Amino acid sequence: MAQCYYNETIGFFYNNSGKELSSHWRPKDVVVVALGLTVSVLVLLTNLLIIAAIASNRRFHQPIYYLLGNLAAADLFAGVAYLFLMFHTGPRTARLSLQGWFVRQGLLDTSLTASVATLLAIAVERHRSVMAVQLHSRLPRGRVVMLIVGVWAAALGLGLLPAHSWHCLCALDRCSRMAPLLSRSYLAVWALSSLLVFLLMVAVYTRIFFYVRRRVQRMAEHVSCHPRYRETTLSLVKTVVIILGAFVVCWTPGQVVLLLDGLDCKSCNVLAVEKYFLLLAEANSLVNAVVYSCRDAEMRRTFRRLLCCQCLRRSTQESAHYTSSTRAGASTRIMLPENGHPLMDSTL
């Protein structure tokens, strides 16, 4: 029977994995903490504002905005988790108990998993609404709620498993270098799961793009000198590039080092960059707010109303007279007329 080391200190596992456990604040630690605190505060404030906007504006009480609100909640949770990490890193890591270390890691894993899974859920709902020629306001609420429940069930599962079973406390030869209490297989599975989410998002948004482009082109054949064909196509390309590009820039570096560590790459110096790549992944929680919410015109109006109390009455009046459809997420609106009637109004 394998020997387990439940009573050992954090330092024991860090020494076993070859990861340095500093006893004093190094310049690198100070830089990482300063950047981390800045990003965390921005993430918290931005996503709190989005949640407040969705809660206060009745126009946002629609299923697609439930998903955007869930994304903001997941990113808010990620900000809290990273803030907790910043106050328990550097020399303070050595003072953590094993349970405290698993709590710190579990908060990060749960929040980041929920954020990534919600991005996929949003892509799936957008795809369904486009293919079904259905307004977002008419999306079934029950299915969206089930998607949200599924997102958090998966996130909690991946976040709690390491503390209960997917660790290396009883198999020191399986410990990873980046997270010395976790099994390398856990890191590999987490990285591959994120990669799978990205590939699915690429497939979904690519199908949306080609479908909408065909519809617009078909409509243009029946409408002489259709002036918005090129504009619509370019806007759609821009939206897809922004969504997928943001994910690639923020997540790919971290996924690569996680996978390399999970595969036990001895020659890969993953410890030299892990903190910066984790910070970049956390910054995705700020980028999400810009890409999926802040580009929405009605959302920006609500932000101004919330942030400018003296303009409250005026903004409310403007909102009451605002009759065009609101734009959600990355807000490229595709209106395809057919016989004078809108065929589809899908926000991308």
N, C-alpha and C positions, 0 to 999 in steps of 0.2 A: 504494500500500500504506500502511495506517495506521501512524503512528509509535507505538511502544510506549515506555513509561517505566519499565522494570524496574529501572533504576539510581537512580531518584529516591528522596527521603526521604519519610517519613510526612507531614512538614510540607507538602511539595509538594502532596499529594493533599487534605489538609485545607484548605489555602488555595484550591485549585481548587473545592472544594465549598462553601466559605464556612462551614465549621465551625471554631470557635475551638479552638486547641490551646494550652492554658494552660502557662505556664512555671513556675508556682508553685501551691501549694495554696490554693485559694479556699474560703471557708466552705461553699459548695455541694458542692464535691468532698469535703470532710471528712465532711459529713453523709451523702452517698451511700455513701462507703466504710464509715463506721461502721455504717449500716443494712445494707449489703451483707454485711459480715463477720458480723454477728449472724445474719442470715437464713441465710447459707451454713453456719455452724456448726450451727444448729438443723436444717437440712436433712440435713447429714451424720450427725449423731447419731441423729436420728429414723429415717432410712432404714437406717442400719447396724443399729439395733435390730430393725427389721422383718425384714431379711435374716437376722439371727441367730435370730430367733424362728421363721421358716419353716424354717431349716436344722436347728434343734434339736428341733422338735416333729414327730413322725411323722404326726400328724393333718393337717399342712399339706403332706404329700408327695403332693399331688393336682394334676391339671392346672390347675385354676382358680387355685391358689396359685402355680403356676409363673408365670402372668401377673401376679399381684400381686407376686411376687418380682422379675419383670422390671421392673415399674413402679417398685419401690423402687430397683432397680439403675440405671434411667435417671435417676431423681430424685437418686440419690447422685452419679452422673456430672455432673448439672446443678449440684449443689452444688460439686463440684470445679472445674468450668468457671467458675462465677461467682466462686469464691475466687481462681482464677488471674487473672480479670479485675480483681478488686479490688487485686491486687498489681501490676497492669500498666495502671493507669488514671491519670487526672490528668496531672501533669507527666511521669510515666513513659512515657506513650504516645509522646511524641516520640522516645524512645530506642529504640523498637522498630524492628527491620528489617521489610521488607515480609513476609518469611516468618514472622516472629514475630507480626505483626499477623494474618495469615491463620490461624495456629495458634490465637490467642486467639479469633478469630471462629468458626473451625471447631468448636472445643470447645463453644461455646455453641449453635451451630446444630444440631450432631449430638445433643447431650444433650436439648435441648428438643424436637426433632423426635421422638426416641425416646420421650419421655414422652407427648407428644400422641398419637402413633400407638398406644402401648400402651393408652391410655384407650379408643380406638376398638376395639382388639382385645378388650378386656374386655367392652365393650358387645355386640359381635358374639357372643362366646361365651355371655354371659348370655341373649341373645335365642335362640340355638340351643338351649340347655338347657331354656328355658321352653317353646318351641314343640314340642320333641321329647319333653317330659315326661320329662326325663332328669336324674338326679342329677349334680352337678358332679364327684363322685368317679369317674363313669363316662365322663367326656369322653375322647375319643381323645387319648392323649398325643402321638402323632405329629403331629396337626393343630395342637395347641397349640405344639409345638416349631417347626413350620413358620411359624406366626404370629409367633413371637418372632424367628426368623431373618429373616422379611420385614420386621419392624419395624426391625431394626438395619441391614438392607441399604438401606432407604429413608433412614434417618437418616444413615448414612455417605455415601450418595450426595449428599444435600442439603448435608452438612457439608463434603465434599471438592470438590464442583464449583466453588465460587467461587475456590479457590486455583489450580485448573487451567485453567478456561475462563470461568466466569461472573463475571468481574471487569471492571473498566473501565480497566485499565492501558494499553490500546491504543485507548480511546475515552473521552476525558475528558469529553465532553459527556453521557455516559450515567451518570456517577458519581452516586450517591445522596448526600444530605446527612447522614443518620444514620450510614451506614457508607461513608465516602468512597472506599474501594477496591472496593466492590461495585457491580455494575450495578443500576440502578433496577428492571429487570425481575425480578431475583432477589428483591428485597424484595416486589414485587407478587405473585409466584408463591408465596412463602412465606406471605404473609398470606392469600391466597385458599385455599391448601391447608389452613391452620388453620381458616378459616371453613367449608370443605367438611367437615372432620372434625366440627366442632360441629353442622352441619346433619344429618349422618348420625347422630350421637349422639342428637339430638333425635328423629329419625325412629324409631330403634331403641327408645329408652326409652318413647316414646309408644305404640308398638305393644305393647311388653311390658305397659305399664300397662292399656291397654284390653283386652288379651287376658286378663290375670289378673283384672281386674274382672269381665269376663263370666263367667269360670269360677267365681269366688267367688259371684256373684249366682245362677248356675245351681245351685250346690250349696245355696245358702241357700233356694231354692225347695223343696228336698226335705228340708230339715232344719228343723223347726219352731223358731222363735225363735232363729235362728242368732246367737249372741252376738258372734261375732268378725268379722262381715261389715264393719261400719263401722270397726272397729279396723284390720283388714287393709287396707282401702282407704286410710284416712288415713295409715297407715304407708308404704304404697307411694307415695302422693303426696309425702310428706315426703322419701323417699329420692330420687325422681326430681328434685325441686326442689333438693335439696342437691347432687346430682351435677352437674346442668346449671348451677345457680346459681354454684357454685364455678368452673366453667370460664369462664362469662361474665364474672364479676367480675375474675378474674385475667388472662384472655387478651384480652378484647375491646379494652381501651384500647390495648394494644400492637399488635394487629392493625390497628386503625384508623390509627395513625400510620405504621405500615409501609406500608400501602396508599396513604395520602396521599403519602408520600415516593416510593413506587414509581411513582405516577401523576404525579409532578413537580408537585405543588401548590405554586406559588410563594408564595401568600399564607398558607399554613399554617405556623405556627411550631412545627414538629415537634421542633426541637432543644431547646425549652424544657422539654419533658416526657419526652423519650425515656429518660433515665436512671431516672426514677421508674417509668415503665411497664415497663421491663425488670426492675426490682426486683420489681414486682408479679407479673410472669410467673414469675420465679424463686420467689416465695413460693408459687406453685401447687405446687411440689415438696414443700412442707411441708403444704399443704392436702390434697394427695392422700393423704398418710400418714394423716391424720385421717379423711377421708371413706371411703377404701377399706380401711383396715386396723385403725385404732384403735377403730372402732365394733364390731369383732368381739369377742364375749365371750371366746372361747378365746384369741384373740390377746392380749387384755389379761391373761389368766391367765399366759400365757407371758412377757409383759413383766415381770410381777411376779416370776416365778421367776428370770428373768435378772438383774433389778436388785436382788433381795433374796436374797443367797446364804444367809443364815441361815434363810430360809423355803423353801429348795430342797426338802427332804424332804417337808414338808407340802404344798407346791404340787404335787409329783409325785404324791403320794397322791390329792390332789383330782382331778388330771387323769385318773388311772387309773379313778376312779369316775364320771368325767363321760361319760355315755352318750348324751346327746342330740346331734343333728347339729350340727356347728360351723357358724358363720355367717360367710360370707366377705364381703369388700368392705364395702359400705354396709349390709349385714346386715339387710335386711328379709326375714324368712323367710315364705314362703307355703306353708302346709300345707292342701291341699284334700282332705278326707276323702271317700271314695266307697265305700259299703258297708263302712265300718269300716276301710278301708285307705287309707294316704296315696296320693293320686294324683300329687302333685308336691311336691318339696321343692327349690325354686329360690331361691338367694340372690341378692338384687339389690343 
